[in-house]
Every structure is written in C-alpha cells, then in structure tokens.
C-alpha cells in the first residue's frame, strides 16, 4: 500500500517543514498547565457578544466533514510543527505488548507505511475500555474518583486478542504507528496554513454511528453500537438538521456513501419524513461550491469503509482520503463563497488507534445508558459521562490565524478550561444561527467562535493563502 501514499504525496506537493517543537520524553505537570492554556488569537472571549457578532458578520456558510476512525497520534504523530502534542515532537510513547506483563515486551510509536490497515482495530465501548483502562468493564465509580486511571496502555494487547493469528510486531505497527509528513501532505499543509486543535475528543468512547449521532444531535440517545435503528431512520430526537430547518437555515447533506448505508441526516425519522430532498449526491458539492450555491450548512458524508473509499477508515485508503480533502478544500477555496465560509474537518472517533492523551470526563447529555457484554463475558454499562479518544480536527477559513495550534477551550456554563469535541460544533452553530442547545452536553461544550478574526489574514499580512496544495 505504500505506493498509493507515494503517488498521493507526489500529486499533493507539500510546503517546507515547520520548525519542530523541542522534544519532550515525558508528560509533566508543567506541560499539562501549558497545554491547558486558553488562547485568544484575536482578543475575543469565546461566546462573548463581540465574538459572536464578529462570527455572524464573517461566516455565512459552514462546511462540515467527518472522516472515519483515526486518532490524533495516528494521523498527526509524524508532523513537525510548533505546539503539536504528538510523538515526533514529544518523543515516542511505549506500551506493553501484554497488560498482564507490564514489565515485559514493549512496543513504541513509530513512522508507518500502511495506506490501508488490514485488521480493523476494535472501537467498541468495551474494546475502548480495555485500550484506555486495561480492563473491559471498569467500575464507573472508581473511574470517576480516579481510583481507576486512564493509561492508554491496552492497544497492542487488544489488537492481539482480536486477531490472534497476526504477530505482535504487526499488531503494534497497525495500532501504534503514525504517518510521516510525506504520507499526509495535505493534512500537513492544513496544519501549517490554518488551525489545528490539539485536544478534540470524540463524543463517546465507542463506534462510528453513535458518535455521528452525538455530533449531529448532542447525544447518542443511548446507542453504543451501530445497531439497526441507524439503518431504518428510527432515531426520533431533534438534530441540527431539524432545528436548522425550523429557523429557515438552509442545509444539504452531501452523501458519498454510495448506498452502502444511510448518510447521517437520515438516521433521523424527521429527515426521512420531512427533508429527504435535502440529501443529495456528494458530486453536487463541487458544482455548488464552484457556482457559489452552497447552503448555509453543508454536511458531507465521505465514502466508507473498505478499499477504494475516501473516509480514511482503517481498511480504506489514507491516500484517497487525502485527495478527497484536497478536492473539498480546492472547490471551496476557488469558489465565490470562500470569504464567507468556514470549513471544519474532523473525524467521528478514534477507531482503536493509540493516542497518548487520556480521554476526559464529560457532562451527561441525558439520562440514558448503554450496556454491552465484552468478549470476556463481563458486562459494562456506559453512562455517557466521558469522552472518547483524541482526534485530528482542523478549522479552515480566511479568518483563521496561520499555523495556529488551539489547546483548551472554555466551558460556557462553568468557565472551566476544557477540551473540545463534536458538540463544540453544535455550540458554535448555535451562536451563529441563534439555536437553542440540543442537550446539556452542548450547553457545556467549548465553542470556537473566538478563533475567527475580524479581517482575512492576507489583507493584514499582504500575503495570500495558496490556492493549491
């Protein structure tokens, strides 16, 4: 698969390397304080009247893409850029091959060449538990009190449990390794040109559809697996699509699923009953972008999940995902709506790939729970009071600072410093379009309105963001 990445790297020429941050071999309390710093590149306070007024005056169109199943360290681990909290800047991270032998054989993060990962890592709720906590069914009270800590040491062990016929070396390469700058040149350029979030986590520690539901509705509605409800439009809760329509906010779900499954807006009964015509082929995005006919909200579903798909799903192709991202960016950048647009590129969840940053607690979105039986027979109930793993996320706009790395945001309900997640999009869209918060999770999610500046940056710097990567 290496050849596909090499071809993509040739097609998508990258710019010069950024100066690397000083290497750090161990996480420290001082570093944690630095990372929790809240930045205000334009002096705006998130959620303030001034910040929201600026957001409304600059952003008329939002383009939102959720790619598939990748962790921050997996995708961005090899990119040298000041401030990125990743292995290439900090020093490699090592975990045991077997959790039962903590002082035995260890495997470390390293550069990789897998365009497609043959053995899809476990990203179920209980699989994530083993990867994060070292046990399938940790006691929730012990997790909340800190008695059971998130160590992120179970990734290789879980991959070997799931695929006993592969070698430990293969398992470690699949879940621990990261891509080089040459293998993800488009994402490298996004890091250098726009905003990268250091601490953006998935909504829940579980698989794809519950996370996509949480991203668009502020809750997974008690779903912890990709069950049949997602295939028959049985989700009966409000979504961003329904509340946008109630406010006469135009939207389209550009669907690249090719009929393999329903696009995200059609998870909801409301959409299937009232807005089927708002789901259109993903090819329409490119013509709409070039003609300046994008709606206020463009929500994109890439193709998934096997070979020759472009969502970066583990058993898909990272190189195809790179080309897809480039195509979306170029269509928007070269269209007449560019200076009115905000492009948000993120992932739905981490897909069982290693990341060294522990997933934090979160406000429960509702009173629902999900119970799962693990492969060892143990039973675990998730209360949706913690986030999933850390994922790459980019904020792309003429009004964002160049090469900025965003650390922590601010919980608008408590004023505390907190990481971002998909519900941060819903909070920010609420500010932009005067929408009520869908759930308590949204009400407690940091927004990113303050990261939009008052003028396009090339009008300040007399520079131009390149039109091609």
C-alpha positions as CSV (number, residue, x, y, z in Angstrom):
1,X,0.0,0.0,0.0
2,X,3.0,2.3,0.3
3,X,2.9,3.1,-3.4
4,X,-0.6,4.7,-3.1
5,X,0.7,7.1,-0.5
6,X,3.8,7.9,-2.5
7,X,1.7,8.7,-5.5
8,X,-0.6,11.0,-3.4
9,X,2.5,12.7,-2.0
10,X,3.7,13.4,-5.5
11,X,0.3,14.8,-6.6
12,X,-0.2,16.9,-3.5
13,X,3.1,18.7,-3.1
14,X,3.7,20.0,0.4
15,X,5.4,23.1,1.6
16,X,8.6,23.4,3.6
17,X,8.8,21.8,7.0
18,X,7.9,23.8,10.1
19,X,10.4,24.2,12.9
20,X,9.9,21.3,15.3
21,X,9.0,22.0,18.9
22,X,11.5,20.9,21.5
23,X,11.5,17.2,22.1
24,X,9.9,16.1,25.4
25,X,10.3,12.5,26.5
26,X,7.8,12.5,29.4
27,X,4.5,14.2,30.2
28,X,4.9,16.6,33.1
29,X,2.6,18.7,35.3
30,X,4.2,21.9,33.8
31,X,3.5,20.7,30.3
32,X,-0.1,19.9,31.3
33,X,-0.5,23.5,32.5
34,X,0.9,24.8,29.2
35,X,-1.5,22.6,27.2
36,X,-4.5,23.8,29.2
37,X,-3.7,27.4,28.3
38,X,-6.6,29.1,26.6
39,X,-5.6,31.1,23.5
40,X,-7.3,34.2,22.2
41,X,-5.5,35.0,19.0
42,X,-7.8,38.0,18.2
43,X,-8.5,39.0,21.8
44,X,-12.1,37.7,21.6
45,X,-13.6,35.8,24.5
46,X,-15.5,32.7,23.3
47,X,-19.2,33.2,23.5
48,X,-19.0,36.9,24.2
49,X,-21.3,39.4,22.4
50,X,-18.3,40.8,20.5
51,X,-17.1,37.4,19.4
52,X,-20.5,36.2,18.3
53,X,-21.2,39.4,16.4
54,X,-17.9,39.0,14.6
55,X,-18.7,35.4,13.8
56,X,-22.1,36.3,12.3
57,X,-20.6,39.1,10.2
58,X,-17.9,36.8,8.7
59,X,-19.4,33.3,8.4
60,X,-22.4,32.8,6.1
61,X,-21.7,29.2,5.1
62,X,-20.4,26.2,7.1
63,X,-18.9,23.1,5.5
64,X,-18.6,20.2,8.0
65,X,-16.8,16.9,7.2
66,X,-16.5,13.9,9.5
67,X,-13.9,11.4,8.3
68,X,-13.6,8.0,9.9
69,X,-11.9,6.2,12.8
70,X,-8.5,7.8,13.3
71,X,-6.7,9.1,16.4
72,X,-4.6,12.2,16.6
73,X,-1.3,10.4,17.2
74,X,-2.1,8.0,14.3
75,X,-2.7,10.8,11.7
76,X,-0.7,13.7,13.0
77,X,2.0,11.8,15.0
78,X,4.7,12.5,12.5
79,X,4.1,16.1,11.7
80,X,6.7,18.6,13.0
81,X,5.0,21.8,13.9
82,X,5.4,24.0,17.0
83,X,2.9,23.2,19.6
84,X,1.5,19.9,18.3
85,X,1.2,17.4,21.1
86,X,2.4,14.3,19.2
87,X,5.2,11.7,19.3
88,X,7.5,13.3,16.7
89,X,7.7,16.5,18.9
90,X,7.5,14.9,22.3
91,X,9.4,11.7,21.9
92,X,8.0,8.2,21.2
93,X,5.4,6.6,23.6
94,X,5.7,2.9,24.6
95,X,3.2,0.5,26.0
96,X,3.3,-3.2,26.9
97,X,2.6,-6.0,24.5
98,X,0.6,-7.8,27.2
99,X,-1.2,-6.0,30.0
100,X,-0.6,-9.0,32.2
101,X,3.2,-8.4,31.8
102,X,3.6,-4.6,32.4
103,X,7.4,-5.0,32.6
104,X,7.7,-7.4,29.6
105,X,8.0,-6.6,25.9
106,X,7.0,-3.1,24.9
107,X,6.1,-1.5,21.6
108,X,6.6,2.2,20.8
109,X,5.0,4.7,18.4
110,X,6.9,5.0,15.1
111,X,6.5,6.0,11.5
112,X,4.4,3.8,9.3
113,X,3.6,2.9,5.7
114,X,0.1,1.4,5.9
115,X,-2.2,3.1,3.4
116,X,-4.9,0.6,4.4
117,X,-4.9,-1.3,7.7
118,X,-5.9,-4.9,7.0
119,X,-7.1,-5.7,10.6
120,X,-9.6,-3.1,11.7
121,X,-8.8,-2.3,15.4
122,X,-11.6,-2.7,18.0
123,X,-13.5,0.5,18.7
124,X,-16.5,-0.9,20.6
125,X,-17.3,0.5,24.0
126,X,-15.7,-2.4,25.9
127,X,-12.8,-2.5,23.4
128,X,-12.1,1.1,24.1
129,X,-12.3,0.3,27.8
130,X,-9.5,-2.3,27.5
131,X,-7.4,0.1,25.4
132,X,-7.9,3.0,27.8
133,X,-8.2,1.4,31.3
134,X,-6.7,-2.1,30.8
135,X,-10.0,-3.8,31.6
136,X,-13.2,-4.5,29.7
137,X,-15.6,-3.4,32.5
138,X,-14.0,-0.8,34.9
139,X,-16.1,0.2,37.8
140,X,-17.6,3.6,36.9
141,X,-17.4,4.9,40.4
142,X,-13.7,4.1,40.5
143,X,-13.1,5.8,37.2
144,X,-15.0,8.9,38.4
145,X,-12.9,9.0,41.6
146,X,-9.6,8.5,39.8
147,X,-9.0,5.1,41.6
148,X,-9.0,3.5,38.1
149,X,-7.0,5.7,35.8
150,X,-6.9,6.0,32.0
151,X,-3.4,4.9,31.0
152,X,-4.0,4.1,27.3
153,X,-1.8,1.0,27.6
154,X,-4.0,-1.7,26.2
155,X,-4.0,-1.1,22.4
156,X,-1.5,-3.7,21.4
157,X,-3.0,-6.3,23.7
158,X,-6.5,-5.7,22.3
159,X,-5.3,-5.9,18.7
160,X,-3.7,-9.3,19.5
161,X,-6.8,-10.5,21.3
162,X,-8.9,-9.6,18.3
163,X,-6.5,-11.0,15.7
164,X,-4.6,-13.9,17.3
165,X,-3.1,-15.0,14.0
166,X,-1.1,-11.9,13.5
167,X,2.4,-11.3,15.0
168,X,2.9,-8.9,17.9
169,X,5.0,-6.7,15.6
170,X,2.2,-6.5,13.0
171,X,-0.3,-5.7,15.8
172,X,1.9,-2.9,17.2
173,X,2.6,-1.4,13.7
174,X,-1.2,-1.4,13.0
175,X,-2.3,0.4,16.1
176,X,0.8,2.3,17.4
177,X,2.5,3.7,14.3
178,X,1.8,7.1,12.7
179,X,2.1,8.7,9.2
180,X,5.0,10.7,8.1
181,X,4.8,14.2,6.6
182,X,5.4,12.7,3.2
183,X,2.4,10.4,3.6
184,X,-0.2,13.0,4.6
185,X,1.0,16.1,2.7
186,X,-2.5,17.7,2.5
187,X,-3.1,17.5,6.3
188,X,0.4,18.8,6.9
189,X,-0.4,21.8,4.8
190,X,-3.6,22.3,6.7
191,X,-1.6,22.3,10.0
192,X,0.8,25.0,8.5
193,X,-1.9,27.2,7.0
194,X,-4.9,27.1,9.4
195,X,-6.0,25.9,12.9
196,X,-5.3,22.5,14.3
197,X,-7.0,21.5,17.6
198,X,-4.6,19.8,20.0
199,X,-7.4,18.4,22.3
200,X,-10.5,17.5,20.3
201,X,-12.2,14.3,21.5
202,X,-14.9,12.1,20.2
203,X,-18.4,12.4,21.8
204,X,-18.4,8.9,23.2
205,X,-15.9,6.1,23.7
206,X,-17.5,3.9,21.1
207,X,-18.0,3.2,17.4
208,X,-19.0,5.3,14.4
209,X,-22.8,5.7,14.3
210,X,-23.3,6.6,18.0
211,X,-20.5,9.2,17.6
212,X,-22.0,10.6,14.4
213,X,-25.4,10.8,16.1
214,X,-23.9,12.6,19.0
215,X,-22.1,15.1,16.7
216,X,-25.4,16.0,15.0
217,X,-27.8,15.7,17.9
218,X,-25.7,16.3,21.0
219,X,-26.3,12.8,22.3
220,X,-26.1,9.3,21.1
221,X,-29.6,8.7,22.6
222,X,-28.4,5.7,24.5
223,X,-26.9,4.0,21.4
224,X,-23.5,2.4,21.9
225,X,-23.2,0.3,18.8
226,X,-24.0,0.5,15.1
227,X,-27.5,-1.1,15.6
228,X,-30.4,-1.4,13.2
229,X,-32.0,1.9,14.2
230,X,-29.4,3.7,12.1
231,X,-30.4,1.7,9.0
232,X,-34.1,2.4,9.2
233,X,-34.2,6.1,10.2
234,X,-35.5,5.2,13.6
235,X,-33.8,7.9,15.7
236,X,-36.6,10.1,17.0
237,X,-34.8,13.1,18.6
238,X,-34.1,16.6,17.4
239,X,-31.0,17.1,15.3
240,X,-29.0,20.1,13.8
241,X,-30.9,19.4,10.6
242,X,-34.3,19.7,12.1
243,X,-33.6,22.8,14.3
244,X,-31.8,24.5,11.3
245,X,-34.9,24.0,9.2
246,X,-37.1,25.4,12.0
247,X,-35.0,28.6,11.8
248,X,-35.1,28.7,7.9
249,X,-31.3,27.8,7.8
250,X,-30.7,26.1,4.5
251,X,-28.7,22.8,4.6
252,X,-27.8,19.9,2.5
253,X,-26.3,16.5,3.4
254,X,-23.9,15.7,0.5
255,X,-24.0,11.9,0.5
256,X,-20.9,9.9,-0.6
257,X,-22.0,6.6,1.0
258,X,-22.9,5.2,-2.4
259,X,-25.9,3.3,-1.0
260,X,-23.7,1.3,1.4
261,X,-25.6,2.7,4.4
262,X,-27.7,5.8,5.3
263,X,-26.0,9.2,5.4
264,X,-26.0,10.8,8.9
265,X,-29.0,13.1,8.4
266,X,-31.2,10.1,7.5
267,X,-30.5,8.5,10.9
268,X,-33.4,10.7,12.0
269,X,-37.1,9.9,11.4
270,X,-37.7,13.7,11.0
271,X,-35.4,13.9,8.0
272,X,-36.8,10.8,6.3
273,X,-40.3,12.1,6.8
274,X,-39.7,15.8,6.0
275,X,-36.4,16.6,4.3
276,X,-35.5,13.7,2.0
277,X,-34.8,16.1,-0.8
278,X,-32.0,17.7,1.4
279,X,-29.9,14.6,0.9
280,X,-28.0,14.9,-2.4
281,X,-25.1,13.2,-4.1
282,X,-21.7,14.3,-2.9
283,X,-20.8,15.2,-6.5
284,X,-23.2,18.1,-6.2
285,X,-21.0,19.7,-3.6
286,X,-18.3,20.5,-6.2
287,X,-20.7,22.1,-8.6
288,X,-22.4,24.1,-5.8
289,X,-19.1,25.3,-4.4
290,X,-17.8,26.4,-7.8
291,X,-21.1,28.1,-8.6
292,X,-21.5,29.8,-5.2
293,X,-24.7,27.9,-4.4
294,X,-23.7,26.2,-1.2
295,X,-26.4,26.3,1.5
296,X,-25.7,27.7,5.0
297,X,-24.8,24.3,6.3
298,X,-23.1,21.7,4.1
299,X,-22.7,18.4,5.8
300,X,-20.5,15.8,4.0
301,X,-20.6,12.1,4.3
302,X,-17.5,10.5,2.6
303,X,-17.4,7.0,1.2
304,X,-16.7,4.1,3.6
305,X,-15.4,1.7,4.6
306,X,-13.3,-0.8,2.5
307,X,-10.7,-0.5,-0.2
308,X,-11.0,2.5,-2.6
309,X,-13.0,4.6,-0.2
310,X,-12.1,8.1,0.9
311,X,-13.0,8.5,4.6
312,X,-9.6,7.2,5.8
313,X,-11.4,4.3,7.5
314,X,-8.7,1.9,8.7
315,X,-9.4,-0.7,5.9
316,X,-9.9,2.1,3.4
317,X,-7.2,4.3,2.0
318,X,-5.5,7.2,3.7
319,X,-4.2,8.4,0.3
320,X,-7.7,8.5,-1.1
321,X,-8.8,10.5,2.0
322,X,-6.0,13.0,1.4
323,X,-7.2,13.5,-2.2
324,X,-10.8,13.9,-1.0
325,X,-9.8,16.6,1.5
326,X,-7.8,18.4,-1.2
327,X,-10.8,18.3,-3.6
328,X,-13.2,19.7,-1.0
329,X,-10.7,22.4,0.0
330,X,-10.0,23.4,-3.6
331,X,-13.6,23.5,-4.6
332,X,-14.4,25.9,-1.7
333,X,-11.2,27.9,-1.9
334,X,-11.7,28.6,-5.6
335,X,-15.5,29.3,-5.4
336,X,-17.2,32.7,-4.8
337,X,-18.3,31.8,-1.3
338,X,-14.8,31.3,0.1
339,X,-14.5,34.5,2.1
340,X,-17.9,33.8,3.7
341,X,-17.2,30.2,4.6
342,X,-15.9,28.1,7.5
343,X,-14.7,24.6,6.8
344,X,-14.5,22.2,9.7
345,X,-12.6,18.9,9.1
346,X,-12.7,16.3,11.8
347,X,-13.2,12.6,12.4
348,X,-16.1,10.7,14.1
349,X,-14.0,8.6,16.5
350,X,-10.5,7.1,17.0
351,X,-11.1,3.6,15.6
352,X,-9.0,1.7,18.1
353,X,-5.7,3.5,17.3
354,X,-3.3,4.6,20.0
355,X,-3.2,8.1,21.4
356,X,-1.2,9.1,24.4
357,X,-3.6,11.7,25.8
358,X,-6.3,10.3,28.2
359,X,-9.9,10.9,27.4
360,X,-11.6,13.2,29.9
361,X,-14.9,13.2,31.7
362,X,-17.9,15.0,30.2
363,X,-21.4,16.2,31.2
364,X,-24.1,13.5,30.5
365,X,-26.3,14.6,27.6
366,X,-29.3,12.8,29.0
367,X,-30.3,10.1,31.5
368,X,-29.8,7.2,29.1
369,X,-27.3,4.3,29.4
370,X,-25.9,1.6,27.2
371,X,-25.0,-1.9,28.4
372,X,-22.6,-4.2,26.5
373,X,-21.2,-7.7,27.1
374,X,-17.5,-7.8,26.4
375,X,-15.7,-10.6,24.7
376,X,-14.6,-12.0,28.1
377,X,-18.2,-12.2,29.2
378,X,-18.1,-9.2,31.5
379,X,-20.9,-6.7,31.4
380,X,-20.4,-3.0,31.3
381,X,-22.8,-0.1,31.5
382,X,-21.8,3.3,29.9
383,X,-23.4,6.4,31.4
384,X,-22.1,8.7,28.6
385,X,-20.2,10.7,31.2
386,X,-16.8,10.7,29.5
387,X,-15.5,11.4,26.0
388,X,-13.8,9.0,23.6
389,X,-10.3,9.3,22.2
390,X,-8.5,12.3,20.8
391,X,-8.9,13.0,17.1
392,X,-7.4,15.4,14.5
393,X,-9.5,18.4,13.8
394,X,-8.9,21.5,11.6
395,X,-10.7,24.9,11.3
396,X,-10.2,26.3,7.9
397,X,-11.2,29.9,7.0
398,X,-9.8,33.1,5.5
399,X,-10.2,34.5,9.0
400,X,-8.2,31.9,11.0
401,X,-4.6,32.6,12.1
402,X,-1.9,30.8,10.1
403,X,-0.5,27.7,11.7
404,X,-2.3,28.2,15.0
405,X,-2.5,25.2,17.4
406,X,-5.6,25.5,19.6
407,X,-5.3,23.9,23.0
408,X,-8.2,24.1,25.5
409,X,-11.5,26.0,25.2
410,X,-13.8,27.3,27.9
411,X,-16.9,25.6,29.2
412,X,-19.6,28.3,28.7
413,X,-21.6,27.0,31.7
414,X,-18.8,26.8,34.2
415,X,-16.0,28.9,32.9
416,X,-13.6,26.0,33.4
417,X,-10.9,25.1,30.8
418,X,-12.0,22.0,28.9
419,X,-11.1,20.2,25.6
420,X,-13.2,20.4,22.5
421,X,-15.5,17.7,21.0
422,X,-18.0,17.4,18.2
423,X,-20.7,19.1,20.4
424,X,-18.5,22.2,20.2
425,X,-19.6,22.4,16.6
426,X,-23.3,22.5,17.7
427,X,-22.5,25.1,20.4
428,X,-20.8,27.3,17.8
429,X,-23.5,26.8,15.2
430,X,-26.0,27.8,18.0
431,X,-24.2,31.1,18.4
432,X,-24.0,31.6,14.7
433,X,-27.7,31.0,14.0
434,X,-29.4,31.6,17.4
435,X,-30.2,28.0,18.0
436,X,-31.1,26.6,21.4
437,X,-28.7,24.0,22.9
438,X,-29.9,20.5,22.0
439,X,-28.6,18.8,25.2
440,X,-26.8,19.7,28.4
441,X,-23.6,18.3,26.8
442,X,-23.9,21.0,24.1
443,X,-24.5,23.6,26.8
444,X,-21.2,22.6,28.4
445,X,-19.1,22.4,25.3
446,X,-16.5,25.0,24.4
447,X,-17.2,27.0,21.3
448,X,-14.6,28.2,18.8
449,X,-16.3,31.4,17.6
450,X,-13.3,33.4,19.1
451,X,-10.9,31.8,16.5
452,X,-12.5,33.8,13.7
453,X,-10.7,37.1,13.1
454,X,-12.0,40.5,12.1
455,X,-10.5,40.5,8.6
456,X,-9.0,38.0,6.2
457,X,-5.4,37.5,7.3
458,X,-3.8,38.2,3.9
459,X,-5.3,41.6,4.0
460,X,-3.4,42.2,7.2
461,X,-0.2,40.4,6.2
462,X,-0.4,41.3,2.5
463,X,0.0,37.6,1.8
464,X,-2.1,35.1,0.0
465,X,-3.1,31.7,1.2
466,X,-2.1,29.4,-1.6
467,X,-4.9,28.2,-3.9
468,X,-3.4,24.8,-4.3
469,X,-1.7,22.3,-2.0
